[in-house]
């Protein structure tokens, strides 16, 4: 019986985890390509992505590629980052100064600029000038930034139908290129691009923000802390007021008699 209960609990946890993951994608759309999450606005079929820029090609071996490129996707985040594998350039010379190996790889993803805050670019060697333009067979993780392109947030808000940021979220303009990006409002988390995609955070369960002597109550996007002693004082005050009513009534009659 105990083993059966454990198996049922494990199954319930697995179902819950699958449902939680599926909420990152539109209903009926694949949320993964292999072990890579595909959150909306990205998707693997036309009805599942916002536009062609967010098409993720998931091949038969469950490898993910952005649009029609051959660049391997490592991860996609709803905060605006696309992590991919990029090739390493090299330019090698022998002691005589003759070039013995050279590789100048390149990568083209016009809608996704290289992140200026999430990468480290290193150059090794003497008399070397290096720049990101894009050794054979070697690749390194590179973070690209994505946005809802072509217009700033103020312009995007004017069209409520196409506005990408949904319930309990806000929009902001990225500082390294055009477009608009969404984020869940404070007290909410998950996917701001999906209808009702930003879920309330139960701070009482996650952060335990209240003092040990207080009671935490979760609220939409927030929480409150209440002291049990305050509730007790209210009960005492109410009982004292109820007990004083007869005496006040008698005093009132006495005053009326004196005045008459």
C-alpha positions as CSV (number, residue, x, y, z in Angstrom):
1,X,0.0,0.0,0.0
2,X,2.8,2.4,0.9
3,X,4.7,1.6,-2.3
4,X,1.5,2.3,-4.3
5,X,1.0,5.6,-2.5
6,X,4.6,6.6,-3.3
7,X,4.1,5.7,-7.0
8,X,0.9,7.8,-7.1
9,X,2.6,10.8,-5.6
10,X,5.5,10.5,-8.0
11,X,3.0,10.3,-10.9
12,X,1.2,13.4,-9.6
13,X,4.4,15.4,-9.3
14,X,5.4,14.3,-12.9
15,X,2.0,15.4,-14.3
16,X,2.2,18.7,-12.4
17,X,5.7,19.3,-13.8
18,X,4.6,18.6,-17.3
19,X,1.6,21.0,-17.0
20,X,3.9,23.7,-15.6
21,X,6.3,23.3,-18.5
22,X,3.5,23.3,-21.0
23,X,2.3,26.8,-19.8
24,X,5.4,28.3,-21.4
25,X,4.0,27.5,-24.8
26,X,0.6,28.2,-26.5
27,X,-2.0,25.5,-25.9
28,X,-1.5,22.6,-28.2
29,X,2.1,23.6,-29.0
30,X,5.3,21.8,-28.3
31,X,7.1,23.2,-25.3
32,X,10.3,21.3,-25.9
33,X,12.7,20.3,-28.6
34,X,14.6,17.4,-27.0
35,X,15.7,18.8,-23.6
36,X,15.4,22.5,-24.7
37,X,12.4,24.5,-23.6
38,X,10.7,26.5,-26.3
39,X,8.7,29.3,-24.6
40,X,6.4,31.5,-26.6
41,X,6.9,33.8,-28.6
42,X,9.2,31.1,-30.0
43,X,7.6,28.0,-31.5
44,X,8.2,25.1,-33.9
45,X,5.2,25.6,-36.2
46,X,3.5,28.7,-37.7
47,X,0.6,28.6,-35.3
48,X,2.9,28.4,-32.3
49,X,5.3,31.3,-32.8
50,X,4.7,35.1,-32.9
51,X,6.3,35.6,-36.3
52,X,8.9,34.0,-38.6
53,X,11.8,35.5,-36.5
54,X,10.8,33.2,-33.6
55,X,10.7,30.0,-35.7
56,X,12.7,27.2,-34.0
57,X,13.5,24.3,-36.4
58,X,13.3,21.1,-34.4
59,X,14.7,18.3,-36.6
60,X,14.3,14.5,-36.3
61,X,17.2,14.2,-33.9
62,X,15.6,16.8,-31.6
63,X,18.2,19.5,-32.3
64,X,16.9,23.0,-32.3
65,X,18.0,25.7,-34.8
66,X,16.8,29.3,-35.0
67,X,14.9,30.1,-38.3
68,X,16.6,28.3,-41.2
69,X,20.1,28.4,-39.9
70,X,22.4,25.6,-38.8
71,X,23.2,27.2,-35.4
72,X,22.6,25.0,-32.4
73,X,20.3,26.4,-29.8
74,X,21.3,25.7,-26.2
75,X,18.5,27.5,-24.4
76,X,15.8,30.2,-24.8
77,X,14.6,32.5,-21.9
78,X,11.5,34.6,-21.7
79,X,13.7,37.4,-20.4
80,X,15.0,38.0,-23.9
81,X,18.1,35.7,-24.4
82,X,18.8,33.0,-26.9
83,X,21.9,30.9,-26.1
84,X,23.6,29.3,-29.1
85,X,26.8,27.6,-30.1
86,X,29.2,29.7,-32.2
87,X,32.4,28.6,-33.8
88,X,35.8,29.7,-32.5
89,X,38.1,31.6,-34.9
90,X,41.8,30.9,-35.1
91,X,44.8,32.2,-36.9
92,X,48.0,30.2,-36.2
93,X,51.6,30.7,-37.3
94,X,54.8,28.7,-37.0
95,X,58.1,30.0,-35.6
96,X,59.0,31.3,-39.1
97,X,55.9,33.5,-39.2
98,X,54.1,31.4,-41.8
99,X,50.4,30.8,-41.3
100,X,49.7,27.1,-40.7
101,X,46.0,27.3,-39.7
102,X,43.3,29.8,-40.2
103,X,39.5,29.7,-39.6
104,X,37.2,32.7,-40.0
105,X,33.7,31.4,-39.1
106,X,30.7,33.7,-39.5
107,X,27.1,33.7,-38.2
108,X,24.1,35.6,-39.5
109,X,21.0,36.2,-37.4
110,X,19.9,39.7,-38.4
111,X,17.1,40.0,-35.8
112,X,19.2,38.8,-32.8
113,X,22.2,41.1,-31.8
114,X,25.0,39.6,-29.7
115,X,24.3,40.4,-26.0
116,X,26.6,43.1,-24.7
117,X,26.1,42.0,-21.0
118,X,25.9,38.2,-21.1
119,X,29.1,37.3,-23.1
120,X,32.9,37.3,-22.4
121,X,35.1,37.9,-25.5
122,X,38.7,36.8,-25.1
123,X,41.7,36.9,-27.4
124,X,44.9,35.0,-26.9
125,X,48.2,35.5,-28.8
126,X,50.8,38.1,-29.8
127,X,50.2,40.9,-32.3
128,X,46.6,39.8,-32.5
129,X,43.6,41.9,-33.5
130,X,40.3,40.1,-32.8
131,X,36.7,41.0,-33.3
132,X,33.3,39.2,-33.3
133,X,32.3,38.6,-36.8
134,X,30.5,35.7,-36.3
135,X,39.0,26.1,-34.8
136,X,37.3,24.2,-37.1
137,X,34.9,21.9,-35.2
138,X,35.1,24.0,-32.1
139,X,32.2,26.0,-30.8
140,X,31.4,28.1,-27.7
141,X,28.2,29.3,-26.1
142,X,27.1,32.7,-27.2
143,X,24.1,34.7,-25.9
144,X,22.0,36.6,-28.3
145,X,19.3,39.1,-27.3
146,X,15.8,39.0,-28.8
147,X,12.9,41.4,-28.7
148,X,9.5,42.0,-30.2
149,X,11.0,43.9,-33.1
150,X,10.4,47.0,-35.2
151,X,8.7,49.4,-32.8
152,X,9.2,50.9,-29.3
153,X,6.9,50.0,-26.4
154,X,5.0,53.3,-26.6
155,X,4.1,52.6,-30.2
156,X,3.3,48.9,-29.5
157,X,0.8,49.8,-26.7
158,X,-1.3,51.8,-29.2
159,X,-2.5,48.6,-30.8
160,X,-4.0,46.5,-28.0
161,X,-4.7,43.6,-30.4
162,X,-1.0,43.1,-31.3
163,X,0.5,44.3,-28.0
164,X,2.7,41.4,-26.9
165,X,2.7,42.0,-23.1
166,X,-0.2,40.3,-21.5
167,X,-1.9,40.3,-18.0
168,X,0.1,41.3,-14.9
169,X,3.2,42.3,-17.0
170,X,4.9,45.5,-18.2
171,X,7.0,46.4,-21.2
172,X,10.4,48.1,-21.5
173,X,12.7,49.2,-24.3
174,X,16.0,47.3,-24.3
175,X,19.2,49.4,-24.2
176,X,21.1,47.6,-27.0
177,X,18.8,47.8,-30.0
178,X,15.3,48.4,-31.3
179,X,12.1,46.6,-30.3
180,X,10.1,46.0,-27.1
181,X,10.5,43.4,-24.3
182,X,8.0,42.2,-21.7
183,X,8.5,41.2,-18.1
184,X,6.1,39.9,-15.4
185,X,5.1,42.5,-12.8
186,X,6.5,42.4,-9.3
187,X,4.9,39.5,-7.4
188,X,4.4,37.4,-10.6
189,X,6.6,35.1,-12.6
190,X,6.7,32.8,-15.7
191,X,5.8,33.9,-19.3
192,X,4.6,37.5,-19.9
193,X,3.9,36.8,-23.6
194,X,1.1,34.3,-22.9
195,X,-2.5,35.2,-21.9
196,X,-2.6,34.8,-18.1
197,X,1.1,33.6,-18.4
198,X,2.3,35.6,-15.4
199,X,1.4,33.5,-12.3
200,X,1.1,34.9,-8.8
201,X,4.1,34.1,-6.6
202,X,3.1,32.8,-3.2
203,X,5.6,34.7,-1.1
204,X,4.4,33.0,2.1
205,X,5.5,29.6,0.7
206,X,8.6,30.8,-1.2
207,X,10.2,33.5,0.9
208,X,8.6,33.3,4.3
209,X,8.8,37.1,4.6
210,X,6.9,37.5,7.9
211,X,8.3,37.4,11.4
212,X,7.9,34.1,13.1
213,X,5.3,35.6,15.5
214,X,3.2,36.9,12.6
215,X,0.8,35.1,10.1
216,X,1.5,35.5,6.4
217,X,-1.4,35.8,4.0
218,X,-0.7,35.6,0.2
219,X,-2.4,38.3,-1.9
220,X,-2.5,38.8,-5.7
221,X,1.0,40.1,-6.5
222,X,1.8,40.7,-2.9
223,X,1.3,39.4,0.7
224,X,0.5,40.7,4.2
225,X,1.7,40.0,7.7
226,X,-0.6,40.1,10.6
227,X,0.1,39.7,14.3
228,X,-2.1,37.2,16.2
229,X,-1.9,39.4,19.3
230,X,-3.8,42.2,17.4
231,X,-6.6,39.8,16.7
232,X,-6.7,38.8,20.4
233,X,-6.8,42.4,21.5
234,X,-9.7,43.1,19.1
235,X,-11.7,40.2,20.6
236,X,-11.0,41.4,24.2
237,X,-12.0,45.0,23.3
238,X,-15.2,43.7,21.7
239,X,-16.1,41.7,24.8
240,X,-15.4,44.7,27.1
241,X,-17.7,46.9,24.9
242,X,-20.4,44.3,25.1
243,X,-20.1,44.1,28.9
244,X,-20.3,47.8,29.3
245,X,-23.5,48.3,27.3
246,X,-25.9,47.6,30.3
247,X,-24.0,50.0,32.6
248,X,-24.1,52.7,29.9
249,X,-27.8,52.1,29.5
250,X,-28.4,52.5,33.2
251,X,-26.3,55.7,33.3
252,X,-28.3,57.1,30.4
253,X,-31.6,56.4,32.3
254,X,-30.2,58.1,35.4
255,X,-29.2,61.1,33.4
256,X,-32.6,61.4,31.9
257,X,-34.2,61.2,35.3
258,X,-31.9,64.0,36.7
259,X,-32.6,66.2,33.7
260,X,-36.4,65.7,34.0
